[in-house]
């Protein structure tokens, strides 16, 4: 999956800071970069986005049929603005998990910049991407399906994921990040958003889990607000390069904070 805020480039940094455990719990699994590039005995992977979790469960249980059906959507005829909007409307009108999963993957690849965005009514509203030839990730889908046999995918909020964690687990959290400035907006990839109250409650969940013997690592922007929220953790900062505009040249180095509760 193309995914805003994906952690593929930071997997080594994250893995090096995760305490040894039997199971990895991720309340914000997103594109699953940490899951796909670590080697725990098992995984509990959650997200509040039902379309993402629906896709992962379909791919886990029926990979061959899903890949065959998905490949039919990756055609030159479907790489068309009018066709894209027609399929997007079809996605927003259906409740069938299989159909939504196929179209969710299609829109992830044919939509603008791999964004995942919904309007206030819950309708997917990412515009057409205008790419020359969107890539069909068959190899990646097969790898994901194989690795998924060790995983349980659950659509739920972060508090519920923390409540499921038990001795022998380690939790990694990649929440929507705090804004770098007071004028920036929170990133939202689910229709409900993620408020400052959620950021504070997440920190409370991490502290409580550590008291139960379940260590938690959280990633976020290194800001004064983050440091105040995570004051009970051991904090480390690294510098990462991140896009700050639609232009490929609009990149700058920003401080990334790792907060470890244990």
TORNUGU-591593 format. One line per field, with one value per residue: residue number from 0; residue in one letter; x, y, z negated of N, C-alpha, C in turn. Coordinates in pm, 1 decimal, m for minus. Layout:
BEGIN
pos: c(NUM|...);
code: c(A|...);
n_u: c(X|...);
n_v: c(Y|...);
n_w: c(Z|...);
ca_u: c(X|...);
ca_v: c(Y|...);
ca_w: c(Z|...);
c_u: c(X|...);
c_v: c(Y|...);
c_w: c(Z|...);
END
This chain:
BEGIN
pos: c(0|1|2|3|4|5|6|7|8|9|10|11|12|13|14|15|16|17|18|19|20|21|22|23|24|25|26|27|28|29|30|31|32|33|34|35|36|37|38|39|40|41|42|43|44|45|46|47|48|49|50|51|52|53|54|55|56|57|58|59|60|61|62|63|64|65|66|67|68|69|70|71|72|73|74|75|76|77|78|79|80|81|82|83|84|85|86|87|88|89|90|91|92|93|94|95|96|97|98|99|100|101|102|103|104|105|106|107|108|109|110|111|112|113|114|115|116|117|118|119|120|121|122|123|124|125|126|127|128|129|130|131|132|133|134|135|136|137|138|139|140|141|142|143|144|145|146|147|148|149|150|151|152|153|154|155|156|157|158|159|160|161|162|163|164|165|166|167|168|169|170|171|172|173|174|175|176|177|178|179|180|181|182|183|184|185|186|187|188|189|190|191|192|193|194|195|196|197|198|199|200|201|202|203|204|205|206|207|208|209|210|211|212|213|214|215|216|217|218|219|220|221|222|223|224|225|226|227|228|229|230|231|232|233|234|235|236|237|238|239|240|241|242|243|244|245|246|247|248|249|250|251|252|253|254|255|256|257|258|259|260|261);
code: c(X|X|X|X|X|X|X|X|X|X|X|X|X|X|X|X|X|X|X|X|X|X|X|X|X|X|X|X|X|X|X|X|X|X|X|X|X|X|X|X|X|X|X|X|X|X|X|X|X|X|X|X|X|X|X|X|X|X|X|X|X|X|X|X|X|X|X|X|X|X|X|X|X|X|X|X|X|X|X|X|X|X|X|X|X|X|X|X|X|X|X|X|X|X|X|X|X|X|X|X|X|X|X|X|X|X|X|X|X|X|X|X|X|X|X|X|X|X|X|X|X|X|X|X|X|X|X|X|X|X|X|X|X|X|X|X|X|X|X|X|X|X|X|X|X|X|X|X|X|X|X|X|X|X|X|X|X|X|X|X|X|X|X|X|X|X|X|X|X|X|X|X|X|X|X|X|X|X|X|X|X|X|X|X|X|X|X|X|X|X|X|X|X|X|X|X|X|X|X|X|X|X|X|X|X|X|X|X|X|X|X|X|X|X|X|X|X|X|X|X|X|X|X|X|X|X|X|X|X|X|X|X|X|X|X|X|X|X|X|X|X|X|X|X|X|X|X|X|X|X|X|X|X|X|X|X|X|X|X|X|X|X);
n_u: c(83.7|44.9|107.6|39.3|274.7|391.1|613.2|833.6|1100.3|1200.3|1208.4|1431.6|1533.2|1316.7|1285.9|1523.6|1471.6|1262.9|1164.6|1249.6|1010.7|730.5|503.0|400.7|214.3|17.2|m157.9|m208.0|m186.1|m167.0|3.8|147.9|427.8|613.0|522.4|562.9|836.0|959.3|1023.9|843.4|689.2|412.0|138.3|m69.4|m272.1|m411.4|m650.2|m841.2|m968.1|m1204.0|m1196.5|m928.8|m859.3|m1045.4|m951.8|m702.8|m782.5|m926.7|m720.9|m558.1|m709.4|m811.5|m611.1|m535.0|m768.9|m833.7|m610.3|m626.7|m875.4|m825.3|m623.3|m757.1|m856.9|m646.3|m588.4|m525.6|m761.5|m892.4|m731.1|m815.8|m967.7|m1251.7|m1344.1|m1220.9|m1353.4|m1606.7|m1572.3|m1493.6|m1729.0|m1884.6|m1756.3|m1817.5|m2086.1|m2133.2|m2158.0|m2035.7|m1775.9|m1578.0|m1588.2|m1537.7|m1279.0|m1128.8|m1164.5|m1060.0|m785.2|m739.2|m797.4|m602.8|m377.0|m436.2|m535.0|m471.0|m146.2|m145.9|m314.9|m542.5|m849.2|m1147.7|m1475.6|m1699.7|m1926.4|m1833.1|m1754.9|m1522.9|m1287.8|m1061.9|m887.6|m838.3|m527.7|m367.3|m146.2|109.9|134.0|m0.9|130.9|89.0|87.5|163.5|361.5|414.2|163.2|135.7|345.5|260.2|25.1|125.2|279.6|77.3|m47.3|47.6|m73.2|m331.7|m596.5|m771.8|m1044.8|m1054.0|m1035.3|m748.5|m746.1|m886.5|m714.0|m490.7|m604.4|m626.3|m364.9|m106.5|104.9|422.6|390.1|480.4|421.6|381.7|332.3|212.2|77.5|m147.6|43.2|148.1|107.4|374.7|384.0|194.0|8.3|m36.1|m234.3|m393.7|m316.2|m548.4|m666.3|m886.2|m1242.8|m1311.8|m1099.9|m816.0|m762.4|m610.2|m674.5|m692.8|m422.9|m316.6|m455.6|m356.8|m90.0|m139.5|m244.3|m16.8|155.3|10.2|6.9|275.8|302.7|172.1|353.8|388.4|574.3|587.0|638.5|635.4|604.0|650.3|625.9|894.7|813.7|744.0|494.7|469.2|682.1|594.1|362.6|472.1|622.1|666.8|814.5|1113.3|1292.7|1406.6|1565.6|1572.0|1677.9|1482.8|1406.4|1143.1|855.7|707.2|535.2|347.6|531.1|817.9|1053.2|994.9|1099.9|1219.6|1440.8|1327.9|1273.1|1232.8|1061.1|1111.9|939.5|974.3|807.3|848.0);
n_v: c(m120.0|223.6|483.5|759.7|887.5|642.4|392.7|269.4|354.5|394.3|159.9|8.7|175.8|178.3|m95.8|m142.1|m24.7|m156.5|m354.7|m698.5|m948.5|m1178.8|m1128.3|m872.3|m582.8|m361.7|m73.2|114.0|22.4|92.5|99.5|m121.1|m148.8|m193.0|m434.9|m600.2|m602.6|m702.1|m971.2|m1125.1|m1376.5|m1371.8|m1146.8|m873.1|m671.1|m361.9|m114.1|182.8|216.1|64.5|m21.6|m64.5|m271.3|m458.8|m516.7|m633.5|m864.1|m1002.8|m1048.0|m1208.8|m1445.0|m1524.6|m1512.9|m1582.2|m1563.6|m1298.1|m1156.8|m1225.9|m1110.9|m842.5|m773.6|m745.3|m491.5|m326.7|m188.0|m20.3|103.5|160.5|349.7|623.0|936.7|981.3|716.9|640.5|806.0|702.8|440.9|504.4|615.5|386.2|236.0|391.5|345.9|80.8|m189.8|m427.9|m625.7|m758.4|m634.4|m369.1|m397.5|m467.2|m233.7|m46.7|m104.8|m51.5|228.6|320.6|293.7|421.3|663.8|1002.8|1040.0|824.6|876.1|842.7|930.7|1060.6|1206.6|1404.5|1252.2|1002.3|920.4|814.5|1036.0|1098.4|1249.4|1173.2|1030.1|1056.8|902.7|754.3|470.2|288.7|78.5|m269.3|m444.9|m734.8|m919.7|m812.0|m832.7|m1108.6|m1170.7|m1029.3|m1170.9|m1422.1|m1360.5|m1266.5|m1485.7|m1520.0|m1323.7|m1131.1|m937.0|m652.1|m433.0|m158.0|87.2|255.8|232.5|m2.9|m185.3|m166.8|m268.9|m537.1|m623.1|m819.1|m995.4|m1069.3|m937.0|m661.6|m321.6|m117.1|211.8|419.6|687.4|933.9|1219.5|1478.8|1827.7|2012.5|2280.4|2547.8|2632.7|2431.2|2155.4|1865.9|1543.1|1333.0|1015.4|866.8|899.2|1002.4|1151.3|1262.1|1378.9|1628.0|1548.6|1272.1|1219.9|1265.1|1071.8|841.7|846.2|805.0|546.1|406.2|442.5|308.9|49.8|m16.5|m36.2|m273.5|m446.3|m449.3|m329.0|m17.9|149.4|465.8|665.8|1002.5|1350.8|1550.8|1768.3|2044.4|1990.3|1712.9|1619.9|1696.4|1542.4|1284.8|1257.7|1060.1|867.2|715.4|913.5|954.0|1120.3|1141.9|1255.9|1304.9|1299.1|1464.4|1504.9|1819.3|1946.9|1950.7|1944.3|1771.7|1879.3|2000.1|1938.6|1879.0|1844.3|1698.0|1669.8|1353.0|1182.0|921.0|753.7|558.4|341.9|149.2);
n_w: c(0.0|82.4|m139.0|m340.3|m564.6|m606.4|m743.1|m625.4|m563.2|m813.3|m950.8|m1044.2|m1244.9|m1418.9|m1482.0|m1619.2|m1859.4|m1973.4|m2241.5|m2315.9|m2240.6|m2226.0|m2076.1|m1852.3|m1891.3|m1715.9|m1726.3|m1529.8|m1246.6|m973.2|m664.5|m728.5|m741.9|m953.6|m1059.6|m830.7|m807.7|m1032.0|m1268.6|m1452.8|m1662.5|m1644.8|m1557.3|m1652.2|m1488.4|m1436.0|m1327.5|m1288.4|m1055.8|m864.3|m598.0|m534.9|m717.6|m634.6|m373.5|m441.3|m581.2|m383.9|m199.7|m353.3|m386.3|m133.4|84.5|357.0|515.0|463.1|568.3|838.0|907.4|845.8|1022.9|1261.1|1251.2|1295.9|1555.5|1872.6|1955.1|1718.2|1612.2|1613.8|1582.4|1568.9|1549.1|1311.2|1122.4|1148.5|1051.2|796.9|696.7|704.6|509.1|282.9|263.6|213.7|m24.6|m36.4|m147.6|2.4|259.2|184.4|85.5|314.3|470.3|298.4|297.6|570.2|581.7|411.0|565.0|808.9|734.0|613.2|509.1|332.5|122.0|m157.3|m224.7|m367.1|m341.5|m552.2|m559.3|m538.1|m288.6|m44.2|88.7|242.5|511.2|867.2|976.9|1209.8|1315.8|1521.3|1558.1|1331.7|1077.8|1036.7|747.2|729.7|636.8|384.0|263.7|243.4|69.4|m157.2|m217.4|m286.7|m514.1|m672.2|m783.1|m1032.6|m1171.6|m1336.1|m1235.9|m1329.5|m1339.6|m1522.0|m1788.8|m1937.6|m2219.6|m2272.2|m2153.5|m2320.6|m2551.2|m2488.1|m2491.7|m2644.1|m2882.0|m2745.7|m2512.4|m2294.9|m2224.2|m1942.0|m1841.7|m1590.8|m1564.0|m1407.6|m1345.7|m1577.0|m1502.6|m1347.5|m1385.0|m1538.5|m1359.0|m1184.3|m1062.9|m1211.5|m1092.6|m930.5|m871.6|m897.6|m919.5|m1166.4|m1273.0|m1475.7|m1777.6|m2000.7|m2256.1|m2211.5|m2160.4|m2416.6|m2566.0|m2448.3|m2534.1|m2805.6|m2795.9|m2714.4|m2932.0|m3130.5|m3026.2|m3042.8|m3316.2|m3353.0|m3259.1|m2985.9|m2739.2|m2550.4|m2245.3|m2099.6|m1809.8|m1699.4|m1597.0|m1714.0|m1934.0|m2161.6|m2279.3|m2240.8|m2399.0|m2649.5|m2671.0|m2669.3|m2901.4|m3090.4|m2969.5|m2820.5|m2608.9|m2272.3|m1998.8|m1645.5|m1319.5|m1035.8|m684.6|m534.0|m328.3|m271.5|m110.1|202.3|401.3|521.4|445.9|213.2|m57.2|m387.0|m669.2|m964.7|m1320.6|m1465.3|m1714.3|m1944.5|m2186.5|m2461.4|m2669.9|m2953.7);
ca_u: c(0.0|102.0|43.8|96.7|333.1|440.3|738.0|928.6|1237.5|1241.4|1190.3|1552.0|1537.9|1209.1|1318.2|1634.0|1421.4|1155.2|1208.9|1224.6|878.5|676.7|401.6|397.0|80.8|16.6|m292.0|m218.0|m102.9|m142.3|47.7|206.9|572.1|683.3|478.4|620.8|982.2|1007.6|1006.7|785.9|616.8|275.9|107.4|m205.4|m263.7|m541.1|m665.6|m980.1|m1020.3|m1258.0|m1159.3|m793.2|m863.7|m1119.6|m858.8|m602.1|m844.0|m956.5|m594.6|m509.1|m787.6|m836.6|m513.9|m531.1|m888.2|m825.5|m509.4|m680.8|m980.7|m767.0|m544.4|m848.9|m882.0|m524.5|m584.7|m518.8|m896.3|m929.1|m644.0|m888.7|m1029.4|m1395.3|m1361.2|m1181.5|m1460.7|m1717.5|m1539.8|m1494.8|m1870.4|m1928.1|m1699.7|m1890.7|m2226.3|m2145.7|m2116.2|m1974.8|m1635.1|m1492.3|m1584.4|m1471.3|m1136.0|m1071.9|m1164.3|m971.4|m651.6|m737.0|m790.1|m474.3|m275.9|m474.7|m570.1|m362.7|m40.3|m170.8|m385.3|m663.8|m920.6|m1292.8|m1548.2|m1771.0|m2027.8|m1765.2|m1727.7|m1383.9|m1291.4|m931.2|m900.0|m763.5|m385.2|m304.6|m17.1|125.7|100.4|1.7|193.7|11.1|185.0|134.1|462.7|395.4|38.5|162.1|429.4|174.9|m66.5|201.5|315.0|m47.9|m89.8|91.5|m131.5|m474.5|m631.0|m893.1|m1085.2|m1088.4|m957.2|m623.4|m770.4|m924.5|m592.6|m410.9|m672.2|m600.1|m223.6|m80.6|244.8|484.1|367.9|535.4|330.8|438.1|227.5|242.2|m47.6|m138.5|141.9|123.7|156.4|505.4|363.9|59.9|m81.8|m55.6|m351.9|m370.7|m341.5|m659.5|m688.3|m1018.2|m1338.9|m1325.3|m990.4|m735.9|m751.8|m508.6|m718.7|m650.5|m278.8|m293.8|m506.2|m262.8|22.1|m187.3|m253.6|118.8|206.7|m62.7|52.7|408.8|282.5|128.9|463.3|384.3|642.1|527.1|718.5|552.4|670.4|577.4|713.9|955.5|765.0|724.4|371.9|499.9|768.2|510.5|274.5|546.9|720.6|693.5|888.4|1250.4|1278.6|1521.1|1531.9|1652.3|1637.7|1436.4|1366.9|1000.3|792.3|623.1|450.8|319.5|650.6|921.9|1159.9|947.6|1136.7|1311.8|1470.4|1249.2|1306.7|1139.7|1074.8|1074.2|911.1|965.4|753.2|873.0);
ca_v: c(0.0|356.7|530.6|880.6|861.4|505.4|384.3|179.8|405.3|400.7|29.0|m30.3|259.0|132.5|m231.6|m136.1|28.3|m240.5|m460.8|m836.6|m996.7|m1285.6|m1075.4|m728.7|m523.6|m229.7|m14.3|199.3|m58.0|161.8|15.6|m243.7|m158.7|m253.2|m574.6|m673.4|m601.6|m754.6|m1116.6|m1170.6|m1503.2|m1340.2|m1004.5|m821.9|m549.9|m294.1|19.3|226.0|221.9|m67.6|m62.1|m116.6|m401.5|m548.5|m559.2|m723.3|m993.6|m1068.8|m1092.8|m1317.4|m1568.2|m1564.8|m1436.0|m1610.0|m1505.7|m1152.9|m1108.3|m1242.0|m1010.8|m708.2|m750.0|m705.2|m347.5|m253.9|m185.1|115.3|159.6|210.2|462.2|730.9|1019.3|956.2|580.3|641.3|863.6|608.8|331.5|561.8|624.3|248.7|202.8|462.9|302.7|m60.5|m231.9|m560.9|m616.5|m802.8|m528.7|m252.0|m427.2|m455.9|m93.5|25.5|m121.7|22.4|372.9|347.9|299.8|511.5|792.5|1098.7|1031.4|718.4|928.4|776.6|1042.3|1048.3|1327.8|1394.4|1146.9|873.7|887.4|827.8|1152.3|1128.4|1269.5|1090.3|1055.9|1087.3|836.2|695.2|328.3|244.9|m51.5|m371.7|m503.4|m877.7|m981.0|m760.5|m890.0|m1248.8|m1169.0|m986.8|m1280.2|m1526.9|m1310.7|m1244.3|m1606.9|m1504.2|m1200.6|m1109.9|m800.1|m611.6|m293.7|m105.2|201.3|225.1|192.3|m144.5|m262.8|m170.9|m356.7|m675.9|m656.5|m899.7|m1028.7|m1130.6|m847.2|m527.1|m239.2|m4.9|306.0|521.5|761.8|1058.5|1297.7|1614.1|1926.0|2070.6|2418.8|2573.6|2662.4|2310.6|2074.2|1725.3|1449.2|1243.6|917.2|807.6|1008.3|1057.3|1237.5|1224.8|1507.1|1641.6|1460.8|1136.6|1211.0|1254.3|942.1|740.5|847.0|741.1|401.4|352.8|438.6|203.8|m79.4|m41.7|m80.0|m412.8|m525.7|m449.0|m207.7|49.9|248.8|558.1|761.6|1127.0|1465.2|1599.3|1902.8|2065.0|1921.6|1569.8|1595.1|1709.2|1426.0|1160.5|1284.8|938.8|771.4|744.4|973.3|968.8|1195.7|1128.6|1350.2|1237.1|1387.8|1446.2|1595.1|1919.6|2009.8|1862.6|1941.7|1677.7|1958.7|2056.1|1846.6|1932.3|1751.5|1726.7|1579.9|1243.8|1141.7|787.4|752.1|419.3|315.7|10.4);
ca_w: c(0.0|68.9|m262.9|m399.5|m695.3|m616.6|m818.9|m560.7|m572.8|m954.0|m1013.8|m1118.4|m1365.8|m1507.5|m1527.8|m1714.7|m1986.1|m2024.2|m2331.8|m2273.2|m2280.4|m2141.9|m1984.7|m1829.4|m1884.5|m1651.5|m1722.9|m1410.7|m1157.6|m846.9|m552.9|m780.9|m715.2|m1067.6|m1057.3|m718.8|m812.4|m1159.6|m1274.4|m1578.9|m1649.2|m1601.9|m1549.6|m1666.4|m1407.9|m1438.8|m1270.9|m1298.1|m919.0|m830.7|m462.0|m541.8|m785.4|m545.5|m269.5|m498.1|m612.6|m256.6|m143.0|m438.1|m374.7|5.5|163.0|500.5|576.8|454.1|662.2|973.6|929.5|839.4|1142.9|1368.6|1240.9|1333.2|1701.2|1927.7|1961.8|1585.3|1578.4|1680.1|1478.8|1559.8|1499.7|1169.6|1040.7|1150.8|959.5|661.4|658.1|679.6|378.1|178.2|259.5|177.9|m159.1|m22.7|m187.7|113.7|360.8|127.2|74.8|448.6|512.0|207.7|353.5|697.6|557.0|349.2|670.0|917.1|675.5|598.0|408.8|235.5|4.9|m203.7|m285.4|m361.6|m379.3|m680.1|m548.4|m526.7|m149.3|1.6|178.4|300.4|655.7|961.5|965.2|1339.3|1330.6|1653.0|1551.0|1191.4|1054.5|969.0|654.0|711.4|550.5|248.8|212.2|205.8|m50.6|m267.7|m250.3|m355.5|m648.7|m745.1|m853.1|m1171.5|m1224.4|m1354.7|m1197.7|m1399.7|m1323.6|m1653.9|m1832.4|m2007.8|m2358.7|m2269.7|m2123.3|m2443.0|m2647.8|m2448.2|m2510.9|m2763.3|m2906.0|m2628.2|m2398.6|m2288.2|m2145.0|m1865.6|m1801.1|m1489.8|m1552.1|m1331.3|m1418.4|m1623.4|m1404.9|m1376.6|m1425.6|m1590.6|m1247.9|m1103.7|m1096.1|m1238.5|m983.4|m959.9|m765.8|m920.5|m923.2|m1300.3|m1310.7|m1593.0|m1846.9|m2103.5|m2365.4|m2175.3|m2181.6|m2560.9|m2610.6|m2399.4|m2627.7|m2929.1|m2768.4|m2710.2|m3069.5|m3202.4|m2974.4|m3099.0|m3454.3|m3345.4|m3205.4|m2839.2|m2692.2|m2435.5|m2173.9|m2021.3|m1721.0|m1677.3|m1578.1|m1837.7|m1963.1|m2305.3|m2322.1|m2249.1|m2515.8|m2769.3|m2675.0|m2691.0|m3006.2|m3168.5|m2886.7|m2780.2|m2476.6|m2182.5|m1877.9|m1525.2|m1215.7|m914.3|m575.4|m512.4|m232.5|m336.2|m8.1|315.3|484.9|479.7|386.1|86.9|m164.4|m486.2|m777.6|m1084.5|m1431.6|m1494.0|m1853.7|m1989.4|m2330.6|m2506.1|m2803.9|m2995.8);
c_u: c(87.4|31.2|115.0|149.5|382.4|581.2|845.1|1073.4|1289.6|1235.3|1311.5|1563.7|1433.8|1243.3|1425.9|1587.3|1306.6|1211.5|1172.7|1089.2|835.8|580.8|413.5|252.1|93.4|m126.4|m315.4|m138.1|m74.3|m103.9|121.3|356.4|648.2|648.9|553.4|772.8|1039.2|974.8|963.9|711.2|475.1|252.7|m40.5|m205.0|m401.5|m535.2|m812.8|m1046.9|m1071.6|m1220.6|m1019.2|m791.9|m940.7|m1032.0|m758.6|m660.6|m879.6|m828.4|m535.1|m579.0|m809.9|m741.1|m521.3|m650.3|m882.4|m727.4|m559.9|m786.3|m923.6|m691.5|m631.3|m878.4|m763.1|m504.6|m573.7|m656.3|m939.4|m839.5|m694.2|m967.9|m1176.6|m1422.5|m1327.7|m1294.4|m1584.9|m1695.6|m1536.0|m1638.4|m1926.8|m1879.8|m1782.6|m2035.3|m2242.3|m2101.4|m2048.3|m1824.5|m1541.4|m1476.4|m1511.5|m1319.6|m1066.4|m1059.2|m1074.7|m826.2|m638.1|m718.9|m659.7|m365.5|m307.7|m511.2|m447.8|m272.3|m63.2|m244.4|m505.2|m741.1|m1070.8|m1356.3|m1627.4|m1880.5|m1965.5|m1734.7|m1581.2|m1379.2|m1155.0|m944.2|m813.3|m616.6|m312.0|m163.2|m10.8|84.0|109.4|49.7|98.8|104.9|162.3|232.9|443.0|268.6|59.2|247.3|346.8|84.9|3.6|234.4|189.5|m98.5|m47.5|20.3|m282.3|m502.9|m766.4|m921.2|m1133.9|m1000.0|m836.9|m645.4|m807.2|m803.1|m504.1|m472.1|m647.6|m456.4|m202.0|68.5|301.8|468.7|458.4|444.9|411.1|324.4|279.8|115.4|m35.4|m53.9|89.4|174.2|291.3|495.2|220.6|m40.1|m110.6|m178.6|m310.9|m398.7|m457.0|m678.7|m815.0|m1115.0|m1350.3|m1216.9|m917.3|m698.8|m634.3|m544.8|m679.3|m500.9|m247.5|m340.5|m415.6|m141.8|m16.9|m196.2|m115.5|177.7|140.5|m17.8|189.3|399.3|237.2|237.2|464.0|450.9|577.5|624.1|625.0|641.9|584.8|677.1|770.4|916.9|753.6|600.1|398.3|583.5|690.8|420.4|349.1|648.4|753.8|778.3|1036.3|1244.4|1411.5|1475.3|1627.0|1601.0|1599.6|1399.8|1222.7|948.7|700.2|534.0|426.5|440.6|751.9|1037.8|1122.0|973.8|1229.6|1334.0|1394.8|1286.7|1194.9|1165.8|1031.8|1058.0|888.4|917.8|782.9|897.5);
c_v: c(125.3|420.0|653.6|849.1|720.3|500.2|295.7|224.4|409.2|265.6|m12.3|47.4|213.5|m3.5|m230.7|m90.6|m54.0|m347.3|m598.9|m882.2|m1108.5|m1230.6|m924.4|m684.0|m385.7|m176.1|75.2|133.0|11.1|66.3|m109.5|m258.4|m225.5|m401.5|m654.4|m687.6|m634.5|m904.1|m1161.7|m1302.2|m1480.3|m1190.4|m980.5|m683.8|m486.1|m159.5|54.2|232.2|83.7|m114.6|m121.0|m255.7|m503.1|m603.0|m660.8|m860.4|m1071.7|m1126.8|m1208.2|m1449.1|m1615.8|m1492.3|m1458.3|m1547.6|m1354.1|m1097.2|m1117.2|m1136.2|m869.3|m674.6|m703.5|m555.7|m264.3|m259.9|m41.6|182.5|219.1|322.9|587.5|806.9|988.0|816.0|571.9|694.2|775.3|494.1|380.4|573.9|486.5|202.2|265.2|416.0|158.1|m85.6|m369.4|m552.0|m654.9|m692.5|m404.8|m275.3|m414.0|m310.3|m8.1|15.5|m43.3|171.9|412.0|366.5|400.5|650.9|877.7|1066.4|924.3|763.8|841.3|880.4|1025.4|1182.2|1303.5|1287.9|1008.7|831.8|910.3|939.4|1192.8|1143.2|1174.0|1130.2|1091.4|1029.5|765.9|549.2|282.1|100.1|m146.9|m452.6|m651.9|m945.1|m939.2|m816.1|m1034.6|m1255.9|m1131.3|m1101.1|m1390.8|m1484.2|m1296.4|m1368.3|m1604.8|m1388.5|m1209.9|m962.9|m763.4|m464.2|m242.9|15.2|160.1|177.7|44.5|m233.1|m275.5|m268.0|m503.2|m719.7|m727.0|m928.1|m1105.0|m1047.1|m724.8|m448.4|m132.3|82.1|409.4|602.8|875.2|1157.8|1433.1|1712.1|1982.8|2215.4|2437.2|2601.9|2540.2|2233.9|1932.3|1643.9|1357.2|1146.5|837.7|922.1|1072.6|1154.4|1187.6|1354.2|1511.2|1558.4|1316.4|1118.3|1190.8|1119.0|828.0|731.8|780.4|589.8|337.0|340.2|326.3|65.6|m115.8|m90.1|m226.1|m503.3|m536.8|m320.9|m151.2|151.9|333.1|647.3|886.9|1235.1|1506.5|1745.8|1920.8|1994.4|1772.1|1539.5|1607.8|1586.9|1299.4|1172.3|1161.0|836.7|808.1|791.9|981.6|1043.0|1159.5|1230.7|1272.9|1340.9|1361.0|1548.3|1690.9|1992.3|1910.4|1849.1|1842.3|1750.7|2014.1|1962.6|1916.7|1825.6|1794.7|1627.9|1479.8|1193.6|997.7|791.3|608.0|412.9|171.5|4.8);
c_w: c(0.0|m50.8|m317.3|m538.8|m714.6|m674.6|m754.2|m580.0|m716.4|m1025.3|m1096.2|m1249.5|m1467.9|m1567.3|m1635.3|m1853.0|m2044.6|m2118.0|m2276.6|m2326.8|m2186.7|m2037.0|m1974.8|m1815.3|m1821.5|m1647.7|m1600.5|m1299.2|m1025.0|m736.2|m598.5|m760.0|m829.0|m1076.1|m951.7|m728.1|m950.0|m1165.1|m1414.0|m1555.0|m1597.8|m1613.4|m1578.3|m1602.6|m1393.9|m1367.7|m1279.7|m1161.0|m876.8|m690.6|m459.1|m604.7|m701.9|m435.0|m324.2|m530.3|m486.4|m197.6|m223.7|m405.6|m230.8|100.9|313.6|573.1|575.0|556.9|805.4|1004.6|932.2|967.0|1260.3|1367.1|1290.4|1484.1|1750.2|1931.1|1827.4|1536.3|1648.7|1573.5|1460.0|1503.8|1351.0|1081.8|1039.2|1054.1|814.8|610.3|626.6|541.9|266.2|163.1|212.9|34.5|m155.5|m48.9|m73.0|217.5|308.6|117.6|210.0|490.9|423.4|256.7|484.1|673.0|489.0|454.2|780.5|865.3|649.8|479.2|301.7|111.3|m30.1|m283.4|m263.4|m398.1|m507.8|m678.4|m534.5|m384.9|m113.4|105.4|233.5|452.0|737.3|961.7|1093.3|1351.4|1466.0|1654.4|1406.0|1179.1|983.0|879.1|626.0|616.6|404.6|184.7|166.4|78.8|m173.1|m312.6|m327.5|m498.9|m735.2|m818.1|m999.8|m1242.1|m1242.3|m1326.2|m1257.6|m1373.6|m1459.2|m1684.6|m1914.5|m2151.2|m2367.6|m2241.2|m2246.3|m2543.7|m2615.5|m2477.8|m2643.3|m2776.4|m2786.1|m2503.0|m2407.8|m2193.6|m2071.3|m1815.1|m1702.9|m1467.1|m1450.3|m1411.1|m1467.1|m1517.9|m1447.6|m1422.6|m1472.9|m1479.9|m1162.4|m1151.8|m1129.7|m1112.9|m1023.4|m845.0|m790.4|m945.1|m1060.0|m1340.9|m1434.6|m1664.2|m1944.2|m2226.2|m2338.0|m2197.1|m2330.6|m2614.2|m2565.7|m2492.9|m2759.7|m2911.9|m2771.3|m2850.6|m3149.4|m3156.5|m3032.0|m3243.5|m3460.2|m3288.6|m3054.8|m2789.7|m2565.7|m2377.6|m2087.8|m1936.3|m1710.8|m1637.8|m1713.8|m1856.7|m2114.5|m2358.8|m2338.2|m2372.8|m2646.5|m2783.6|m2716.7|m2805.2|m3091.2|m3093.2|m2877.8|m2635.7|m2402.8|m2058.0|m1764.4|m1424.4|m1090.4|m810.1|m540.0|m413.0|m305.8|m236.3|103.5|406.1|430.4|414.3|249.5|m28.8|m262.5|m592.4|m902.8|m1194.2|m1457.9|m1635.1|m1873.0|m2141.0|m2373.8|m2650.7|m2839.4|m3147.0);
END
